[in-house]
């Protein structure tokens, strides 16, 4: 199994002066689910190299078994520090694609043409596509083979409007993931705020929040 994981390169939280990036749990948990299943993992980001870590995801109260394992794993840290430049990555040879969240993807990956092409290529060849928390933002522009938005008519989830309100960023983010998925014709579903909630529709797997990252990765693996 060859799995492509794509992370954000964006580190500015709107005009707040605060930093953002990818959410550590949403990278670490899927990374080890895939790794422990024997998958080969390739990491990429729009700018390549070390993707920015959301500092909030590095706080003590955000740590999990997976994040602790990552902090003790020199090889994984080296992998993360050397992500490939997204524009150089082709869909060829990969069995699935997965996007960890964090607020960063709302600014870069949601609008990234290379990401869009990859998603459309995986979709057109019926290969699994996964995204968790804010990462379903990447479905803003990709189209299905019918020319409609990729999520149109599909059951999907992603970070809820009430979760965004809970972290006080409703007026900071460029768009709300829940609203965008609905406006693109997705059948948006959600569980309780901050609890694991994952939906699968065909080969599309989406998770609602950080707590959903391990389950989302397992459901993606189940499709391989």
TIMAR-353184 format. One record per residue (C-alpha): residue number from 1; x, y, z; residue in one letter. Coordinates in nm, 3 decimals, padded with zeros to 5 digits. Example, Ala and Ser with C-alpha at 12.3 -4.5 7.8 and 13.67 -1.06 7.14 Angstrom:
<rs>
{1 {01.230 -00.450 00.780} A}
{2 {01.367 -00.106 00.714} S}
</rs>
This chain:
<rs>
{1 {00.000 00.000 00.000} X}
{2 {00.124 00.342 -00.096} X}
{3 {-00.052 00.631 00.074} X}
{4 {-00.003 01.000 -00.003} X}
{5 {-00.056 01.240 00.288} X}
{6 {-00.082 01.611 00.208} X}
{7 {-00.024 01.881 00.468} X}
{8 {-00.067 02.257 00.467} X}
{9 {00.217 02.507 00.423} X}
{10 {00.013 02.801 00.558} X}
{11 {00.103 02.940 00.901} X}
{12 {-00.085 03.271 00.941} X}
{13 {-00.421 03.267 01.125} X}
{14 {-00.590 03.533 00.915} X}
{15 {-00.506 03.883 01.041} X}
{16 {-00.486 03.785 01.408} X}
{17 {-00.106 03.782 01.421} X}
{18 {-00.131 03.428 01.557} X}
{19 {00.016 03.118 01.397} X}
{20 {-00.164 02.818 01.254} X}
{21 {-00.070 02.517 01.041} X}
{22 {-00.153 02.147 01.062} X}
{23 {-00.295 01.985 01.376} X}
{24 {-00.048 01.739 01.525} X}
{25 {-00.298 01.469 01.630} X}
{26 {-00.458 01.472 01.284} X}
{27 {-00.123 01.394 01.128} X}
{28 {00.024 01.161 01.390} X}
{29 {-00.275 00.932 01.446} X}
{30 {-00.334 00.852 01.075} X}
{31 {00.041 00.831 01.009} X}
{32 {00.076 00.548 01.262} X}
{33 {-00.247 00.375 01.157} X}
{34 {-00.104 00.357 00.805} X}
{35 {00.251 00.278 00.917} X}
{36 {00.143 -00.002 01.152} X}
{37 {-00.060 -00.155 00.868} X}
{38 {00.259 -00.177 00.661} X}
{39 {00.184 00.111 00.424} X}
{40 {00.450 00.318 00.253} X}
{41 {00.374 00.684 00.326} X}
{42 {00.473 00.981 00.110} X}
{43 {00.430 01.329 00.260} X}
{44 {00.380 01.642 00.050} X}
{45 {00.286 02.008 00.103} X}
{46 {00.249 02.310 -00.127} X}
{47 {00.591 02.453 -00.036} X}
{48 {00.764 02.125 00.053} X}
{49 {00.998 02.083 00.348} X}
{50 {00.877 02.127 00.706} X}
{51 {00.506 02.209 00.727} X}
{52 {00.406 02.455 01.002} X}
{53 {00.264 02.302 01.319} X}
{54 {-00.034 02.476 01.480} X}
{55 {00.111 02.573 01.821} X}
{56 {-00.222 02.500 01.991} X}
{57 {-00.193 02.136 01.884} X}
{58 {00.142 02.114 02.063} X}
{59 {00.002 02.210 02.404} X}
{60 {-00.012 01.953 02.683} X}
{61 {-00.391 01.918 02.675} X}
{62 {-00.385 01.830 02.304} X}
{63 {-00.145 01.536 02.340} X}
{64 {-00.249 01.178 02.264} X}
{65 {-00.069 00.843 02.245} X}
{66 {00.001 00.911 01.876} X}
{67 {00.149 01.258 01.932} X}
{68 {00.368 01.126 02.215} X}
{69 {00.487 00.845 01.990} X}
{70 {00.568 01.096 01.716} X}
{71 {00.776 01.307 01.954} X}
{72 {00.990 01.003 02.031} X}
{73 {01.019 00.898 01.665} X}
{74 {01.322 01.051 01.494} X}
{75 {01.248 00.882 01.161} X}
{76 {00.892 01.020 01.150} X}
{77 {01.014 01.368 01.241} X}
{78 {01.268 01.350 00.959} X}
{79 {00.992 01.241 00.718} X}
{80 {00.780 01.538 00.819} X}
{81 {01.069 01.784 00.786} X}
{82 {01.121 01.675 00.424} X}
{83 {00.778 01.679 00.261} X}
{84 {00.780 01.680 -00.119} X}
{85 {00.668 01.989 -00.309} X}
{86 {00.306 01.922 -00.400} X}
{87 {00.341 02.036 -00.762} X}
{88 {00.602 01.762 -00.821} X}
{89 {00.375 01.480 -00.699} X}
{90 {00.168 01.267 -00.938} X}
{91 {-00.126 01.045 -00.844} X}
{92 {00.047 00.753 -01.019} X}
{93 {00.151 00.468 -00.793} X}
{94 {-00.056 00.571 -00.491} X}
{95 {-00.345 00.365 -00.356} X}
{96 {-00.505 00.638 -00.144} X}
{97 {-00.472 01.006 -00.048} X}
{98 {-00.529 01.155 00.298} X}
{99 {-00.544 01.514 00.424} X}
{100 {-00.481 01.600 00.792} X}
{101 {-00.649 01.920 00.910} X}
{102 {-00.563 02.221 01.118} X}
{103 {-00.677 02.568 01.012} X}
{104 {-00.395 02.606 00.756} X}
{105 {-00.569 02.414 00.473} X}
{106 {-00.852 02.670 00.468} X}
{107 {-00.610 02.919 00.318} X}
{108 {-00.379 02.717 00.095} X}
{109 {-00.496 02.363 00.015} X}
{110 {-00.858 02.470 -00.036} X}
{111 {-00.745 02.691 -00.325} X}
{112 {-00.450 02.480 -00.451} X}
{113 {-00.476 02.371 -00.815} X}
{114 {-00.230 02.083 -00.773} X}
{115 {-00.432 01.946 -00.482} X}
{116 {-00.750 01.977 -00.686} X}
{117 {-00.598 01.782 -00.976} X}
{118 {-00.480 01.505 -00.742} X}
{119 {-00.822 01.471 -00.579} X}
{120 {-00.993 01.459 -00.919} X}
{121 {-00.742 01.199 -01.040} X}
{122 {-00.800 00.975 -00.735} X}
{123 {-01.175 01.016 -00.771} X}
{124 {-01.182 00.936 -01.144} X}
{125 {-00.987 00.613 -01.082} X}
{126 {-01.200 00.512 -00.780} X}
{127 {-00.919 00.532 -00.526} X}
{128 {-00.987 00.624 -00.161} X}
{129 {-00.973 00.990 -00.056} X}
{130 {-00.970 01.088 00.313} X}
{131 {-00.980 01.422 00.496} X}
{132 {-01.032 01.511 00.860} X}
{133 {-01.149 01.818 01.055} X}
{134 {-01.067 02.132 00.851} X}
{135 {-00.910 01.932 00.569} X}
{136 {-01.245 01.867 00.393} X}
{137 {-01.186 02.231 00.289} X}
{138 {-00.989 02.070 00.003} X}
{139 {-01.325 01.972 -00.155} X}
{140 {-01.414 02.335 -00.224} X}
{141 {-01.318 02.326 -00.594} X}
{142 {-01.269 01.964 -00.714} X}
{143 {-01.533 01.835 -00.954} X}
{144 {-01.661 01.486 -01.016} X}
{145 {-01.675 01.326 -01.361} X}
{146 {-02.026 01.475 -01.401} X}
{147 {-01.887 01.829 -01.369} X}
{148 {-02.063 01.887 -01.037} X}
{149 {-01.872 01.953 -00.712} X}
{150 {-01.704 01.631 -00.599} X}
{151 {-01.907 01.619 -00.276} X}
{152 {-02.240 01.685 -00.446} X}
{153 {-02.488 01.417 -00.338} X}
{154 {-02.229 01.252 -00.113} X}
{155 {-02.252 01.204 00.264} X}
{156 {-01.972 01.407 00.419} X}
{157 {-01.862 01.565 00.745} X}
{158 {-01.602 01.813 00.862} X}
{159 {-01.542 02.069 01.136} X}
{160 {-01.882 02.197 01.250} X}
{161 {-01.991 02.559 01.267} X}
{162 {-02.043 02.516 01.642} X}
{163 {-01.691 02.377 01.687} X}
{164 {-01.552 02.677 01.496} X}
{165 {-01.758 02.901 01.723} X}
{166 {-01.619 02.710 02.021} X}
{167 {-01.261 02.801 01.928} X}
{168 {-01.364 03.161 01.856} X}
{169 {-01.257 03.169 01.491} X}
{170 {-01.587 03.198 01.304} X}
{171 {-01.507 03.554 01.193} X}
{172 {-01.137 03.482 01.122} X}
{173 {-01.151 03.185 00.884} X}
{174 {-01.202 03.250 00.510} X}
{175 {-01.504 03.015 00.509} X}
{176 {-01.677 02.762 00.731} X}
{177 {-01.618 02.397 00.635} X}
{178 {-01.976 02.292 00.719} X}
{179 {-02.129 02.574 00.511} X}
{180 {-01.901 02.508 00.211} X}
{181 {-01.976 02.134 00.205} X}
{182 {-02.349 02.208 00.214} X}
{183 {-02.328 02.476 -00.056} X}
{184 {-02.139 02.229 -00.276} X}
{185 {-02.434 01.990 -00.249} X}
{186 {-02.289 01.759 00.013} X}
{187 {-02.523 01.570 00.246} X}
{188 {-02.352 01.709 00.555} X}
{189 {-02.374 01.498 00.872} X}
{190 {-02.228 01.562 01.217} X}
{191 {-02.195 01.398 01.555} X}
{192 {-02.148 01.561 01.893} X}
{193 {-01.896 01.844 01.900} X}
{194 {-01.542 01.720 01.977} X}
{195 {-01.642 01.350 01.966} X}
{196 {-01.521 01.111 01.697} X}
{197 {-01.752 01.109 01.396} X}
{198 {-01.655 00.968 01.055} X}
{199 {-01.860 00.901 00.742} X}
{200 {-01.775 00.693 00.436} X}
{201 {-01.950 00.737 00.103} X}
{202 {-01.808 00.512 -00.166} X}
{203 {-01.434 00.581 -00.159} X}
{204 {-01.468 00.918 00.020} X}
{205 {-01.392 00.922 00.394} X}
{206 {-01.437 01.237 00.604} X}
{207 {-01.388 01.296 00.977} X}
{208 {-01.538 01.578 01.181} X}
{209 {-01.263 01.689 01.420} X}
{210 {-00.928 01.594 01.578} X}
{211 {-01.088 01.309 01.775} X}
{212 {-01.196 01.155 01.442} X}
{213 {-00.849 01.129 01.289} X}
{214 {-00.763 00.772 01.392} X}
{215 {-01.106 00.635 01.297} X}
{216 {-01.094 00.817 00.962} X}
{217 {-00.757 00.659 00.885} X}
{218 {-00.887 00.312 00.978} X}
{219 {-01.191 00.356 00.755} X}
{220 {-00.967 00.466 00.467} X}
{221 {-00.747 00.159 00.518} X}
{222 {-01.057 -00.062 00.514} X}
{223 {-01.121 00.052 00.156} X}
{224 {-00.781 -00.071 00.038} X}
</rs>
